[in-house]
């Protein structure tokens, strides 16, 4: 079952690190796009919204799935610990603690990926809403009225 320890240590945690890099890269790219985008350059709201929300789903997917991948590592680490206990019978508590620490490490890394990803997603989504509202305000000012006002 040594392969299981390697799978958790390098497979699960490696995947979580890769997911973290992807989430941070997409968030940085989106932030840079939002800084230079001009809502007035878009002829309609749908085109602007399409441009603004591009790739945001990646950050949301990473943020929502990272805890589950960490949990998978936790389950595998605990399985490894129980397997080792069952195989060796009575064993040193040090070996048990190593297996449990491996399991908890996967959970911690999963949370360390998920929390910033969800935070970045919410930050960027708020920026999208502000830019869309800016487009709406400019259009309503161009048309000479406010949206939703009743004729007098």
C-alpha positions in Angstrom: 0.0 0.0 0.0 3.0 2.3 -0.3 1.6 3.4 -3.7 -1.4 4.9 -1.8 0.9 7.1 0.3 2.6 8.3 -2.8 -0.8 8.8 -4.5 -2.0 11.0 -1.7 1.3 12.8 -1.2 2.1 13.5 -4.9 -1.2 12.8 -6.7 -3.8 14.5 -4.6 -1.7 17.3 -3.2 0.0 17.8 -6.6 -3.4 18.2 -8.2 -4.5 20.7 -5.6 -1.3 22.7 -6.1 -2.0 22.7 -9.9 -5.6 23.8 -9.3 -4.3 26.6 -7.1 -2.0 27.8 -9.8 -4.7 27.7 -12.4 -7.2 29.6 -10.2 -4.6 32.3 -9.4 -3.6 32.7 -13.0 -7.1 33.0 -14.3 -8.0 35.5 -11.5 -4.9 37.6 -12.3 -5.8 37.5 -16.1 -9.4 38.5 -15.4 -8.3 41.3 -13.0 -6.1 42.8 -15.7 -8.9 42.5 -18.3 -11.3 44.3 -16.0 -8.8 47.1 -15.4 -8.5 47.9 -19.1 -12.0 47.1 -20.3 -14.3 50.0 -21.3 -18.0 49.1 -21.1 -18.9 52.0 -23.5 -17.0 50.1 -26.3 -19.6 47.3 -26.3 -22.7 47.7 -28.5 -24.9 45.5 -26.2 -25.0 44.2 -22.7 -24.8 40.6 -23.7 -21.5 41.0 -25.5 -20.0 42.9 -22.5 -21.3 40.2 -20.1 -19.9 37.4 -22.2 -16.5 39.1 -22.2 -16.6 39.8 -18.5 -17.6 36.3 -17.4 -15.2 34.4 -19.6 -13.2 31.9 -17.6 -14.8 32.8 -14.3 -16.4 29.4 -14.2 -12.9 27.8 -13.8 -12.3 29.7 -10.6 -15.7 28.7 -9.2 -15.2 25.1 -10.2 -11.8 24.9 -8.5 -13.2 26.7 -5.4 -16.1 24.3 -5.1 -14.2 21.1 -5.8 -10.9 21.6 -4.0 -12.4 20.6 -0.6 -13.7 17.3 -2.1 -10.3 16.5 -3.6 -8.8 17.2 -0.2 -11.4 15.0 1.4 -10.5 12.2 -1.0 -6.9 12.5 0.2 -8.2 12.3 3.7 -10.2 9.2 3.1 -7.2 7.5 1.3 -4.9 8.5 4.1 -7.2 7.0 6.7 -7.6 3.9 4.6 -3.9 3.6 4.5 -3.6 3.9 8.2 -6.3 1.2 8.9 -4.7 -1.1 6.3 -1.3 -0.8 8.0 -2.9 -1.4 11.4 -4.7 -4.4 10.1 -1.7 -5.8 8.4 0.7 -5.3 11.4 -1.8 -5.9 14.2 -0.4 -4.1 17.2 1.7 -1.2 16.0 3.6 1.8 17.2 1.4 5.0 17.7 4.0 6.9 15.6 3.1 5.0 12.5 -0.6 5.6 13.2 0.1 9.4 13.6 2.0 9.5 10.4 -0.9 8.1 8.4 -3.4 10.4 10.1 -1.1 13.4 9.5 -1.0 12.5 5.8 -4.8 12.4 5.7 -5.1 15.8 7.5 -2.5 17.4 5.3 -4.7 16.6 2.2 -7.7 18.2 3.9 -5.7 21.3 4.8 -4.3 21.8 1.3 -7.8 21.3 -0.1 -9.1 24.1 2.1 -6.0 26.3 1.3 -6.9 26.1 -2.3 -10.7 26.5 -1.9 -10.9 29.5 0.4 -8.8 31.9 -1.8 -10.5 30.6 -5.0 -13.9 31.3 -3.7 -12.8 34.7 -2.4 -11.2 35.6 -5.7 -14.3 34.4 -7.6 -16.6 36.6 -5.4 -14.3 39.6 -5.8 -14.2 39.2 -9.6 -18.0 38.6 -9.8 -18.6 41.8 -7.9 -16.3 43.7 -10.4 -18.4 42.2 -13.3 -21.6 43.4 -11.7 -20.1 46.9 -11.3 -19.0 47.0 -14.9 -22.4 45.8 -16.1 -24.1 48.4 -14.0 -21.8 51.1 -15.4 -22.8 50.0 -18.9 -26.5 50.2 -17.9 -26.1 53.7 -16.5 -24.3 54.9 -19.6 -27.0 53.5 -21.9 -29.8 55.0 -19.8 -28.1 58.4 -19.8 -27.7 58.2 -23.6 -31.3 57.4 -24.1 -32.3 60.3 -21.9 -34.2 58.5 -19.2 -33.8 56.1 -16.4 -34.6 52.4 -16.7 -38.0 51.5 -15.3 -39.4 55.0 -15.0 -43.1 55.4 -16.0 -44.1 57.9 -18.6 -45.7 61.1 -17.2 
